[in-house]
Amino acid sequence: MTSDTQSRKLTLVTGSSGTTGGRVAKRLAERGVPTRLGSRSGSPAFDWADESSWPAVLDGVEAAYLVYYPDLVAPGAVDTIRRFAKVAVSSGVRRLVLLSGRGEEEAQRAEQALIESGADWTIVRCAFFAQNFSEKGFEEFVRAGTVALPAPEVGEPFVDADDIADVVVAALTEDGHSGQLYELTGPRLLTFAESVAEIAAATGRDIGYLTISTEEFIAGLVEQGIPEEEATVFAEIFGTVLDGRNAYLTNGVQRAVGRPPRDFTEYARAAAATGVWNA
């Protein structure tokens, strides 16, 4: 490690072009925090699947936000997180913040691997993102007038990605978050059909909800340009966590940043105002 990189004390943001990573990187930049964007197109390039890319991207880093692609439930994710955390700690990284998912056994195994790394760790365990409807492929369904998903009629406490980003930035830059597991939800439970109804009200359009099979869901996402691997992992999440296990609220946002979480109605109105759902 050079003296230049030591003096910069960089914060690494993996998944920097994603839903939460992009928001975290923007907030860090606004605070003047020297930040390295961890992506395949970054400089230096970073790839979870290419261990040889890890040392360079960790050089000069003291804190890192870990967003595993495509998801912590994907095969091999736990071992990759364990190896990456070990390399990070040996490289001098002091603080690691992991994005995790509620109700996912493999994700919880990845959390444990991070905890055992010896770093000052923070776990940010999240419900379904509200932004799945506007930034994750579901927006095409909304534009078409029918949101078709393999989701049963189970309440889900959708969490806003802006709340996630605020919690992550606090954990990366402030004291008092080491050793904390923040389970983040929105302030109320909504079924997917109810969430679509909220979007319809915000847009003033007639938008329906349809329950479909997992196979139909994957095919629909692939048609929209979502990689099949990512679409398959996403479908598997629907098939495991929407059985009622996550149908409860938590106070994670309040605990982490001292304010209540953003409501889905507020998200829907703000997203509608951007025109993202215009037919």
C-alpha positions in Angstrom: 0.0 0.0 0.0 1.4 3.4 -0.9 1.5 6.4 1.3 -0.9 8.1 -1.1 -3.5 5.5 -0.7 -3.0 5.4 3.1 -3.6 9.1 3.4 -6.8 8.9 1.3 -8.6 6.4 3.6 -10.9 5.3 0.8 -14.4 3.9 1.2 -15.2 1.1 -1.2 -18.7 0.8 -2.6 -19.4 -2.5 -4.4 -22.5 -2.7 -6.6 -22.0 1.0 -7.2 -24.2 1.1 -10.2 -27.1 -0.7 -8.4 -30.1 0.4 -6.5 -28.5 0.9 -3.1 -24.8 1.2 -4.2 -25.5 4.1 -6.4 -27.3 6.0 -3.7 -24.6 5.2 -1.2 -21.9 6.4 -3.5 -23.8 9.7 -4.2 -24.3 10.4 -0.5 -20.6 9.7 0.3 -19.6 12.1 -2.5 -21.9 14.8 -1.1 -20.2 14.4 2.2 -16.7 14.6 0.6 -15.8 11.1 1.5 -13.1 9.7 -0.8 -14.8 6.8 -2.5 -13.8 4.0 -4.8 -16.5 2.5 -7.0 -16.3 -1.3 -7.1 -17.5 -2.6 -10.5 -16.3 -4.5 -13.5 -16.0 -1.2 -15.4 -14.2 0.6 -12.5 -10.6 1.5 -12.2 -9.3 -0.8 -10.8 -11.9 -3.2 -12.0 -13.7 -5.3 -9.4 -15.5 -8.6 -10.0 -16.8 -10.9 -7.2 -16.1 -13.9 -9.4 -12.4 -12.9 -10.0 -10.5 -13.1 -6.8 -7.4 -11.7 -8.5 -9.2 -8.3 -8.8 -9.7 -8.0 -5.0 -6.3 -6.8 -3.7 -6.1 -3.8 -6.1 -9.7 -2.6 -5.3 -9.0 -2.9 -1.6 -5.7 -1.0 -1.6 -6.0 2.1 0.6 -9.6 1.2 1.7 -10.6 1.5 5.4 -14.4 0.8 5.0 -16.4 -1.1 2.5 -20.0 -1.6 1.5 -20.6 -5.1 0.3 -23.4 -5.8 -2.2 -23.0 -9.3 -3.5 -24.1 -10.0 -7.1 -26.5 -11.5 -8.0 -27.7 -12.2 -4.4 -26.5 -13.8 -1.2 -28.7 -16.8 -1.9 -26.8 -17.6 -5.1 -24.6 -20.7 -5.1 -21.1 -20.0 -3.7 -22.0 -16.6 -2.2 -21.2 -17.5 1.4 -17.7 -18.8 0.6 -17.0 -15.7 -1.6 -18.1 -13.3 1.2 -15.9 -15.3 3.7 -12.8 -15.1 1.4 -13.4 -11.5 0.5 -13.8 -10.4 4.1 -10.5 -12.2 5.0 -8.7 -10.5 2.2 -10.2 -7.2 3.2 -9.2 -7.4 6.8 -5.6 -8.6 5.9 -5.4 -5.5 3.5 -6.2 -3.2 6.4 -9.9 -2.6 5.9 -11.4 -1.9 9.3 -15.1 -1.6 8.7 -17.4 -3.8 6.6 -21.1 -3.2 6.0 -23.0 -6.0 4.3 -26.4 -5.8 2.5 -28.4 -8.8 3.4 -32.0 -10.2 2.9 -34.7 -11.1 5.4 -35.7 -14.7 5.8 -32.9 -16.1 3.7 -30.9 -18.9 5.3 -28.0 -18.5 2.9 -27.9 -14.8 3.5 -27.7 -15.4 7.2 -24.8 -17.7 6.7 -23.0 -15.0 4.8 -23.7 -12.6 7.7 -22.0 -15.0 10.0 -19.0 -15.3 7.7 -18.7 -11.5 7.9 -19.0 -11.5 11.6 -16.2 -14.1 12.0 -13.9 -12.0 9.8 -12.5 -9.9 12.6 -13.7 -6.6 11.0 -15.9 -4.0 12.6 -19.1 -5.3 11.0 -22.6 -4.0 10.4 -25.4 -6.1 8.9 -28.1 -4.3 6.9 -30.8 -6.9 6.5 -33.6 -5.7 4.2 -37.1 -6.4 3.1 -38.1 -6.2 -0.6 -37.1 -2.9 -2.0 -39.9 -0.5 -3.0 -37.7 0.4 -5.9 -38.1 -3.1 -7.4 -41.2 -1.5 -9.0 -39.2 1.3 -10.7 -35.6 0.2 -11.0 -35.4 -3.6 -11.1 -37.4 -4.6 -14.1 -40.9 -4.4 -12.7 -41.3 -0.9 -14.2 -41.9 -2.5 -17.6 -44.8 -4.4 -16.1 -46.2 -1.2 -14.6 -45.9 0.6 -18.0 -47.7 -2.3 -19.7 -50.6 -2.0 -17.3 -50.3 -5.4 -15.6 -47.7 -6.3 -12.9 -47.3 -10.1 -13.2 -45.3 -11.7 -10.3 -45.0 -15.1 -8.6 -46.0 -13.6 -5.3 -48.8 -15.0 -3.0 -51.2 -12.7 -1.1 -48.8 -12.2 1.8 -48.0 -8.9 3.5 -44.5 -7.5 2.8 -43.0 -4.4 4.5 -41.4 -2.9 1.5 -38.4 -0.7 2.4 -37.3 2.3 0.5 -33.8 2.2 -1.0 -33.2 5.8 0.2 -33.7 4.6 3.8 -31.2 1.7 3.1 -28.7 4.1 1.7 -29.0 6.4 4.7 -28.4 3.5 7.1 -25.4 2.2 5.2 -23.8 5.6 5.0 -24.2 6.1 8.7 -22.7 2.7 9.3 -19.7 3.5 7.0 -19.0 7.0 8.3 -20.2 7.3 11.9 -19.3 5.6 15.2 -21.7 3.5 17.1 -22.8 1.1 14.4 -20.1 -1.6 14.7 -21.6 -5.0 15.8 -25.1 -3.9 14.9 -27.7 -5.9 12.8 -30.2 -3.5 11.4 -33.3 -5.2 10.0 -35.0 -2.7 7.8 -38.6 -2.5 6.8 -41.1 0.1 5.8 -43.8 1.2 8.2 -46.6 -1.1 7.1 -47.4 -4.4 5.4 -48.7 -4.5 1.8 -49.4 -7.4 -0.4 -48.0 -7.1 -3.9 -51.5 -6.5 -5.2 -51.9 -3.6 -2.7 -48.6 -2.1 -3.6 -49.6 -2.1 -7.3 -52.9 -0.4 -6.3 -50.8 2.3 -4.6 -48.8 2.8 -7.8 -52.0 2.9 -9.8 -53.3 5.7 -7.5 -50.1 7.6 -7.8 -50.0 7.5 -11.6 -53.8 7.9 -12.1 -53.7 4.8 -14.4 -55.6 1.5 -14.4 -52.8 -1.0 -13.4 -53.7 -4.6 -12.5 -51.9 -7.3 -10.6 -51.6 -10.9 -11.8 -50.1 -13.9 -10.0 -48.0 -16.0 -12.4 -45.7 -19.0 -12.2 -42.0 -18.8 -11.5 -41.2 -19.9 -15.1 -43.4 -17.2 -16.6 -41.7 -14.6 -14.3 -38.2 -15.6 -15.3 -39.1 -15.6 -19.0 -40.6 -12.1 -18.7 -37.6 -10.6 -17.0 -35.3 -12.2 -19.6 -37.4 -10.7 -22.4 -36.8 -7.3 -20.7 -33.0 -7.8 -20.8 -32.4 -9.0 -17.2 -29.7 -11.6 -17.2 -31.2 -15.1 -16.8 -29.0 -15.8 -13.7 -30.3 -12.7 -11.9 -33.9 -13.4 -13.0 -33.6 -17.0 -11.7 -32.2 -15.9 -8.3 -34.9 -13.2 -8.0 -37.6 -15.8 -8.7 -36.1 -18.2 -6.1 -36.4 -15.4 -3.5 -40.1 -15.1 -4.3 -40.4 -18.8 -3.8 -38.8 -18.9 -0.3 -39.4 -15.7 1.7 -43.0 -14.9 0.8 -44.5 -17.6 3.0 -45.4 -15.3 5.9 -42.0 -15.5 7.6 -41.3 -11.8 6.9 -44.8 -10.4 7.5 -43.9 -8.2 10.4 -42.4 -4.8 11.0 -39.1 -3.8 12.6 -37.6 -0.5 13.9 -34.2 -0.8 12.1 -34.4 2.5 10.3 -35.3 4.3 13.5 -32.6 2.6 15.5 -29.9 3.4 12.9 -30.7 7.0 11.8 -33.2 8.2 14.4 -36.3 8.7 12.1 -39.2 6.5 10.9 -38.9 4.8 7.5 -40.5 6.2 4.4 -44.0 5.0 3.5 -44.7 3.2 0.2 -47.2 5.9 -0.7 -44.6 8.5 -0.5 -42.3 6.4 -2.7 -45.0 5.8 -5.3 -45.8 9.5 -5.6 -42.2 10.5 -6.0 -41.5 7.8 -8.5 -44.6 8.6 -10.5 -43.5 12.2 -10.7 -40.3 11.2 -12.5 -42.3 9.7 -15.4 -40.7 6.3 -15.0 -44.1 4.5 -15.2 -45.6 6.5 -18.1 -47.1 4.2 -20.6 
